[in-house]
Amino acid sequence: MTSSGSAATVLFNSYEFVLLFLPITFFGFFLLAKIGRNIAASWLVLASLFFYGWWNPKFTLLLLASISFNYLLGYALSRQRPRGRALLTFAIAANLLLLAVFKYSNFFIATASALTGQPMALTDIVLPLGISFYTFTQIAFLVDTWRGVAREYNPLHYLLFVTYFPHLIAGPVLHHKQMMPQFASSAIYKINVDDVAAGLSIFTIGLAKKVLLADSFSQFSTPVFAAADHGIHLHFFAAWMGAVAYTMQLYFDFSGYSDMAIGLSLLFGVRLPINFNSPYKSASIIDFWRRWHMTLSQFLKDYLYIPLGGSRHGKFRTYLNLMATMVLGGLWHGANWTFVCWGALHGIYLLINHAWRAIGGKMGFSSSPRFRPFGVFLTFLAVVVAWVVFRSTTIHSAVLMLGDMLHWPGGYFFDLAEIKKNAIGSKEFFADRDLGMKHFLALTASAACLLWLLPNTQEYMNGSHRLRWRPTKLNALFWGMVFALCLTKMASVSEFLYFQF
């Protein structure tokens, strides 16, 4: 399956988006709102379709076909409720089939070929950007309609609900009931200065996470994982450096995207759900999944785990449902056995966590605050190990790197310059300049302070921490300077990691 080719996309962290698309869309929306709300909403739909179509216009037709299909089926379901289970099953199956064809065709073919020993030709299907997110968003709409939760069926608002550019490419996963009342509200069609100020600040925080932190960590994670992909053994510290670097890179990349999406949406007066709540502060894996990619976790719980039976049929069935949910959640991230293994690994983590809570509860120490620092450290360590499997391109390279992480110093490459020198095809993977351990330690120390000592974005913005945002000239000056610094780092635009999922 061909890569999505997002290099041609108008990215949030590109000059084209920040200096052209966003100002034109913003002012056009509020100017047209003076003429009529539907005209303004139509403008926002067209801008969102342009944003999506910039990458590959033909997939805009696929997006519109998916929207039309799901809207009509959803409207039909609203007329047949509480009957209509067969229609709901058909609609969900059609959505999953679309996802299977574009995202998993080659995965199924390669797996069948490996099992049968017969070589099979792979397809040349391009993976459309955001297909997982807009498919899951619409499945939630269908189920909510059947349950009677979704009640508003304005076709223009539904079109905007799905295509809305801040969330279209990489989430968050939205619910119909969260967005439709906002699009119908007159408040969003007038500029709110406070929302604009807060939105610009949140967008800048997300932009800084991406261009100043995530992209910096990628300089360390990319060469290490590329070396593992080429079968090169790494020194113990080099392997851990790559694993920790990717752990930080992924967090600041996706958390940064989510912040930028929330900030962009707030410019228009529309509030998106929070997607991250300091997941690396979690003292358990259970807590981690309540804080990491929160909208996806909630979706998997509401539309997969609970329909499978949840915790209603005894411990064995509960653990089986939990494991199935995590494995399928892993597969949702990509058509590779590494994602399946990552989901299964987190499933095992959760089973151990639940068992530990049951034992600890009886012994009276599972919730003791004295154990929290140890719990945070152990959880973070487990997450780092799992991210190695997630990031690796093959099971073999994941096992190789995890083995190097367990191999105490001696014999393997440590200097990244040496790794670059010995790697096959190094020019494709490794930065031109040498990367030093001091640089990595300074970057990691800065990230650690942000993650564990300072408030997260929502705590900073909602005033729940003593370090809080205020719409003052000093704050405007500070975030303006951060924004200017980010602009200087945007000459080389890098895609967001979750674009590939």
Legacy VTK file of the C-alpha trace (Angstrom):
# vtk DataFile Version 3.0
C-alpha trace
ASCII
DATASET POLYDATA
POINTS 501 float
0.000 0.000 0.000
1.411 3.312 -1.020
2.151 5.944 1.567
-0.341 8.718 1.964
2.152 11.194 0.583
1.326 13.923 3.029
4.318 15.988 1.959
1.946 17.727 -0.453
-0.564 18.523 2.274
-1.140 21.982 3.690
0.211 21.156 7.157
-0.591 23.123 10.312
3.153 23.737 10.669
3.679 25.179 7.184
3.980 28.767 5.989
1.172 28.162 3.461
-1.235 27.235 6.231
-0.222 29.821 8.829
0.230 32.814 6.532
-2.342 32.142 3.788
-4.970 29.478 4.377
-5.787 30.307 8.007
-6.145 34.118 7.678
-8.218 33.808 4.487
-10.487 31.171 6.036
-10.858 33.062 9.314
-11.722 36.485 7.905
-13.815 35.011 5.101
-15.920 33.093 7.623
-16.740 36.079 9.810
-17.278 38.457 6.894
-19.732 36.041 5.273
-21.423 35.434 8.642
-22.688 39.033 8.421
-24.608 37.993 5.301
-25.892 34.677 6.622
-24.938 31.761 8.865
-25.466 29.127 6.184
-23.218 31.055 3.806
-20.492 31.225 6.471
-20.887 27.528 7.284
-20.691 26.712 3.560
-17.498 28.768 3.320
-15.973 26.759 6.167
-16.982 23.496 4.449
-15.410 24.621 1.163
-12.249 25.747 2.944
-12.049 22.382 4.726
-12.506 20.484 1.467
-9.830 22.641 -0.151
-7.532 21.909 2.806
-8.100 18.167 2.354
-8.030 18.238 -1.447
-4.704 20.069 -1.617
-3.023 16.723 -0.960
-4.944 14.705 -3.545
-8.164 16.148 -5.045
-9.576 12.783 -6.132
-9.828 11.596 -2.531
-12.115 14.531 -1.797
-14.703 12.626 -3.850
-14.183 9.574 -1.634
-14.642 11.727 1.458
-17.846 13.265 0.072
-19.158 9.836 -0.949
-18.529 8.541 2.582
-20.287 11.564 4.078
-23.311 11.225 1.768
-23.621 7.498 2.437
-23.435 7.848 6.203
-25.746 10.851 6.379
-28.464 9.083 4.360
-28.090 5.876 6.375
-28.075 7.867 9.612
-31.244 9.707 8.603
-32.878 6.400 7.709
-31.838 4.965 11.070
-33.399 7.927 12.868
-36.720 7.035 11.214
-36.521 3.336 12.136
-35.343 3.679 15.729
-35.430 1.635 17.965
-35.634 -0.953 15.144
-33.068 -0.866 12.394
-30.343 -3.073 13.851
-29.894 -4.768 10.465
-29.502 -1.384 8.756
-26.996 -0.286 11.402
-25.009 -3.501 10.921
-24.956 -2.937 7.161
-23.828 0.689 7.549
-21.015 -0.178 9.968
-19.903 -3.099 7.783
-19.775 -0.820 4.727
-17.583 1.677 6.596
-15.251 -1.050 7.843
-15.068 -2.515 4.343
-13.978 0.862 2.967
-11.313 1.050 5.656
-10.225 -2.535 4.979
-9.831 -1.970 1.244
-7.738 1.177 1.503
-5.814 0.482 4.699
-5.497 -3.284 5.087
-5.521 -4.828 1.594
-1.785 -5.390 1.440
-1.692 -6.515 5.076
-4.242 -9.252 4.370
-2.509 -10.231 1.121
0.950 -10.390 2.731
-0.406 -12.408 5.675
-2.178 -14.860 3.372
0.976 -15.182 1.287
3.072 -15.927 4.378
0.578 -18.529 5.650
0.172 -20.337 2.328
3.732 -19.943 1.066
2.357 -18.681 -2.257
3.675 -15.330 -3.549
0.866 -12.842 -4.142
1.065 -9.464 -5.834
0.438 -6.484 -3.567
-1.960 -3.719 -4.541
-0.951 -0.183 -5.415
-3.634 1.509 -3.309
-2.873 4.923 -1.851
-3.959 5.386 1.774
-6.238 8.455 1.946
-5.358 10.954 4.642
-7.554 10.863 7.721
-9.650 7.898 6.554
-9.437 6.180 9.958
-10.535 9.310 11.786
-13.440 10.316 9.576
-14.609 6.696 9.336
-14.631 6.250 13.130
-16.322 9.625 13.565
-19.153 8.550 11.282
-19.491 5.082 12.816
-20.019 6.832 16.154
-22.684 9.000 14.484
-24.512 5.945 13.152
-24.508 4.179 16.521
-25.546 7.358 18.347
-28.400 7.830 15.874
-29.621 4.287 16.462
-29.382 4.842 20.228
-31.324 8.095 19.947
-28.401 10.250 21.103
-27.924 12.077 17.785
-30.968 14.229 17.102
-29.922 17.017 14.710
-29.756 16.236 10.998
-29.064 19.528 9.241
-27.117 18.303 6.166
-24.899 21.392 6.034
-23.977 21.042 9.697
-23.305 17.320 9.239
-21.038 18.073 6.294
-19.177 20.593 8.431
-19.088 18.164 11.367
-17.140 15.597 9.323
-14.989 17.875 7.139
-14.140 20.546 9.742
-10.445 21.079 8.955
-9.016 21.363 12.502
-9.863 17.702 13.206
-10.210 16.166 9.727
-6.727 14.700 9.245
-5.723 13.352 12.670
-8.608 13.859 15.051
-9.662 14.158 17.740
-12.430 11.603 17.164
-15.618 13.644 17.488
-19.170 12.828 18.507
-22.198 14.233 16.756
-23.687 15.515 20.024
-20.491 17.474 20.803
-20.411 19.454 17.576
-23.869 19.886 16.037
-25.247 22.188 18.778
-22.158 24.374 18.421
-22.572 24.732 14.647
-26.224 25.662 15.219
-25.347 28.324 17.815
-25.359 31.963 16.752
-22.398 32.650 19.063
-19.799 31.110 16.758
-20.702 33.432 13.884
-19.368 36.501 15.700
-15.733 37.117 16.558
-15.035 36.546 20.239
-11.813 38.355 21.136
-11.209 36.193 24.220
-11.595 32.993 22.200
-9.248 34.315 19.523
-6.590 35.240 22.096
-6.859 31.864 23.831
-6.979 30.012 20.522
-3.837 31.669 19.210
-2.022 30.860 22.456
-3.070 27.194 22.380
-2.135 26.959 18.700
1.288 28.421 19.473
1.814 25.950 22.334
1.038 23.083 19.966
3.235 24.536 17.236
6.130 24.838 19.691
5.661 21.227 20.790
5.898 20.133 17.174
8.679 22.236 15.654
10.844 22.871 18.723
10.543 19.543 20.548
9.102 16.713 18.439
11.188 17.512 15.374
14.301 17.867 17.553
13.766 14.441 19.120
13.256 12.921 15.666
16.932 13.630 14.926
17.784 11.064 17.595
15.016 8.503 17.170
15.126 8.190 13.378
18.767 7.073 12.988
18.531 4.587 15.854
15.388 2.871 14.562
16.734 2.977 11.005
19.864 1.196 12.200
17.725 -1.480 13.874
15.746 -1.854 10.627
19.038 -2.592 8.871
19.992 -5.242 11.411
22.646 -3.151 13.140
23.227 -3.886 16.822
23.311 -0.790 19.005
25.067 0.002 22.242
22.817 -0.242 25.328
22.724 3.533 25.797
22.204 4.267 22.096
19.213 1.903 21.987
17.664 3.513 25.077
18.381 6.955 23.672
16.433 6.100 20.523
13.560 4.581 22.501
13.251 7.551 24.876
13.639 10.008 21.991
10.745 8.396 20.114
8.648 8.316 23.290
9.105 12.062 23.589
8.797 12.711 19.857
5.472 10.918 19.534
3.992 12.647 22.565
4.998 16.174 21.547
4.077 15.500 17.910
0.554 14.212 18.499
-0.135 16.302 21.591
1.112 19.297 19.627
-1.233 18.496 16.736
-4.159 18.122 19.139
-3.361 21.455 20.802
-3.132 23.128 17.416
-6.482 21.643 16.392
-8.128 22.866 19.604
-6.569 26.314 19.216
-7.587 26.611 15.555
-11.132 25.585 16.338
-11.357 28.060 19.204
-10.608 30.872 16.751
-14.030 30.103 15.277
-15.630 29.778 18.714
-15.948 25.990 18.420
-14.636 23.830 21.267
-13.035 20.469 20.480
-12.619 17.799 23.177
-9.340 17.429 25.056
-7.210 14.573 23.726
-4.330 14.479 26.238
-4.125 14.922 29.989
-0.474 14.467 30.964
-0.367 10.717 30.133
3.283 10.353 31.188
2.269 11.394 34.715
0.148 8.252 34.941
0.879 5.918 37.848
-0.636 2.907 36.059
-1.414 1.671 32.556
-5.133 1.950 33.333
-4.595 5.620 34.138
-2.389 6.026 31.062
-5.235 4.996 28.747
-7.540 7.491 30.436
-5.070 10.233 29.574
-3.534 9.242 26.196
-5.477 9.879 22.962
-8.566 10.247 25.106
-11.122 10.498 22.293
-9.934 7.240 20.700
-9.839 5.495 24.085
-13.412 6.621 24.753
-14.494 5.497 21.288
-12.985 2.035 21.784
-14.651 1.769 25.171
-18.108 2.943 24.051
-18.298 1.266 20.636
-16.162 -1.855 21.027
-15.423 -2.866 24.625
-18.934 -2.296 26.019
-20.760 -3.869 22.997
-18.490 -6.916 23.406
-19.845 -7.256 26.920
-17.524 -5.016 28.897
-17.189 -6.229 32.467
-20.721 -7.642 32.732
-19.962 -11.347 32.296
-17.286 -12.278 34.803
-13.549 -11.716 35.040
-12.478 -14.067 32.265
-14.863 -12.504 29.742
-13.868 -9.019 30.957
-10.188 -9.731 30.365
-10.954 -11.304 26.989
-12.950 -8.232 25.927
-10.186 -5.958 27.150
-7.561 -7.875 25.206
-9.658 -7.901 22.029
-10.237 -4.145 22.319
-6.531 -3.392 22.677
-5.495 -5.697 19.819
-8.081 -4.165 17.473
-7.090 -0.692 18.702
-3.502 -1.530 17.826
-4.519 -2.739 14.362
-6.463 0.506 13.835
-3.146 2.357 14.027
-1.699 0.612 11.006
-1.587 -2.441 8.757
1.425 -4.092 10.337
1.933 -6.910 12.827
3.985 -4.523 14.960
0.795 -2.576 15.716
-1.046 -5.783 16.578
1.786 -6.754 18.938
1.797 -3.265 20.446
-1.941 -3.516 21.129
-1.514 -7.017 22.580
1.361 -5.814 24.769
-0.786 -3.024 26.200
-3.583 -5.543 26.651
-1.228 -7.677 28.749
-0.180 -4.579 30.678
-3.823 -3.838 31.473
-4.520 -7.405 32.579
-1.532 -7.289 34.922
-2.629 -3.871 36.182
-6.159 -5.102 36.938
-4.818 -8.207 38.666
-2.404 -6.090 40.706
-5.213 -3.771 41.785
-7.288 -6.740 42.879
-4.421 -8.180 44.933
-3.273 -4.800 46.213
-6.802 -3.849 47.218
-7.057 -6.883 49.450
-3.666 -6.150 50.994
-4.342 -2.423 51.376
-1.385 -0.937 49.512
-2.395 -0.601 45.846
-3.579 3.007 46.214
-1.032 4.238 48.720
0.427 7.633 47.674
3.833 6.404 48.810
3.959 4.114 45.793
2.916 6.757 43.242
6.459 7.869 42.169
7.402 4.231 41.646
4.150 3.680 39.733
4.852 6.652 37.458
8.375 5.402 36.743
7.276 1.819 36.094
4.399 2.935 33.859
6.650 5.207 31.843
9.191 2.397 31.445
6.492 0.016 30.215
5.210 2.627 27.758
8.739 3.228 26.393
9.192 -0.504 25.753
5.829 -0.695 23.987
6.637 2.338 21.810
9.688 0.453 20.493
7.346 -2.195 19.072
4.996 0.517 17.794
7.759 2.419 15.982
9.627 -0.550 14.497
8.875 -1.505 10.915
9.126 -5.257 11.545
8.865 -7.642 14.491
12.476 -8.622 13.862
13.791 -5.065 14.198
11.678 -4.561 17.342
13.137 -7.697 18.935
16.635 -6.622 17.883
16.307 -3.210 19.477
14.664 -4.512 22.643
17.516 -7.010 22.922
20.031 -4.177 22.630
18.156 -2.300 25.370
18.738 -5.321 27.616
22.380 -5.763 26.582
24.564 -4.036 29.180
27.443 -1.924 27.742
29.995 -3.614 25.590
30.532 -4.464 21.974
27.757 -2.580 20.222
27.822 0.823 18.532
27.326 3.804 20.811
28.423 6.833 18.818
25.677 7.933 16.432
28.360 8.985 13.975
29.524 5.362 13.992
25.956 4.158 13.508
25.592 6.478 10.532
28.908 5.308 9.117
27.926 1.639 9.247
24.271 1.852 8.248
23.153 0.741 4.811
21.603 3.587 2.843
22.478 6.012 5.607
21.941 9.125 3.493
18.213 8.357 3.359
17.837 8.167 7.110
20.448 10.104 8.991
20.957 13.804 9.510
24.054 15.343 8.004
25.343 16.777 11.261
26.655 14.774 14.163
24.310 14.318 17.113
25.891 14.393 20.534
24.824 12.882 23.820
25.004 16.297 25.551
22.470 17.684 23.103
20.173 14.735 23.747
20.449 15.007 27.531
19.747 18.744 27.481
16.726 18.229 25.221
15.406 15.368 27.349
15.869 17.328 30.578
13.877 20.228 29.102
11.115 17.883 27.969
11.043 16.155 31.367
10.524 19.499 33.108
7.622 20.296 30.785
6.028 16.877 31.249
6.430 16.334 34.976
6.893 19.744 36.602
4.811 22.204 34.607
1.051 22.269 33.939
-0.274 20.761 30.737
-2.014 22.924 28.156
-5.529 22.694 29.587
-4.305 23.274 33.158
-2.398 26.328 31.982
-5.364 27.677 30.041
-8.185 26.966 32.512
-6.389 28.428 35.528
-6.278 25.222 37.591
-2.512 25.660 38.128
-0.723 28.564 39.777
1.122 29.073 36.477
-1.833 30.200 34.408
-2.642 31.954 31.154
-4.083 35.448 31.213
-5.056 37.703 28.259
-2.416 40.297 29.119
0.066 42.262 27.029
2.932 40.390 28.689
1.415 37.023 27.745
0.781 38.269 24.223
4.402 39.389 23.931
5.739 36.081 25.263
3.653 33.839 23.013
4.256 36.176 20.098
7.992 35.656 20.553
7.504 31.873 20.784
5.435 31.984 17.597
8.149 33.997 15.841
10.754 31.456 16.960
8.601 28.649 15.584
8.326 30.451 12.244
12.110 30.416 11.938
12.059 26.620 12.370
9.378 25.946 9.744
11.547 26.215 6.634
11.831 22.416 6.598
8.270 21.171 7.118
7.838 17.720 8.662
4.585 15.758 8.633
2.740 14.755 11.785
3.287 11.143 12.837
-0.411 10.332 13.154
-1.012 11.268 9.515
0.097 7.726 8.620
-2.604 6.152 10.788
LINES 1 502
501 0 1 2 3 4 5 6 7 8 9 10 11 12 13 14 15 16 17 18 19 20 21 22 23 24 25 26 27 28 29 30 31 32 33 34 35 36 37 38 39 40 41 42 43 44 45 46 47 48 49 50 51 52 53 54 55 56 57 58 59 60 61 62 63 64 65 66 67 68 69 70 71 72 73 74 75 76 77 78 79 80 81 82 83 84 85 86 87 88 89 90 91 92 93 94 95 96 97 98 99 100 101 102 103 104 105 106 107 108 109 110 111 112 113 114 115 116 117 118 119 120 121 122 123 124 125 126 127 128 129 130 131 132 133 134 135 136 137 138 139 140 141 142 143 144 145 146 147 148 149 150 151 152 153 154 155 156 157 158 159 160 161 162 163 164 165 166 167 168 169 170 171 172 173 174 175 176 177 178 179 180 181 182 183 184 185 186 187 188 189 190 191 192 193 194 195 196 197 198 199 200 201 202 203 204 205 206 207 208 209 210 211 212 213 214 215 216 217 218 219 220 221 222 223 224 225 226 227 228 229 230 231 232 233 234 235 236 237 238 239 240 241 242 243 244 245 246 247 248 249 250 251 252 253 254 255 256 257 258 259 260 261 262 263 264 265 266 267 268 269 270 271 272 273 274 275 276 277 278 279 280 281 282 283 284 285 286 287 288 289 290 291 292 293 294 295 296 297 298 299 300 301 302 303 304 305 306 307 308 309 310 311 312 313 314 315 316 317 318 319 320 321 322 323 324 325 326 327 328 329 330 331 332 333 334 335 336 337 338 339 340 341 342 343 344 345 346 347 348 349 350 351 352 353 354 355 356 357 358 359 360 361 362 363 364 365 366 367 368 369 370 371 372 373 374 375 376 377 378 379 380 381 382 383 384 385 386 387 388 389 390 391 392 393 394 395 396 397 398 399 400 401 402 403 404 405 406 407 408 409 410 411 412 413 414 415 416 417 418 419 420 421 422 423 424 425 426 427 428 429 430 431 432 433 434 435 436 437 438 439 440 441 442 443 444 445 446 447 448 449 450 451 452 453 454 455 456 457 458 459 460 461 462 463 464 465 466 467 468 469 470 471 472 473 474 475 476 477 478 479 480 481 482 483 484 485 486 487 488 489 490 491 492 493 494 495 496 497 498 499 500
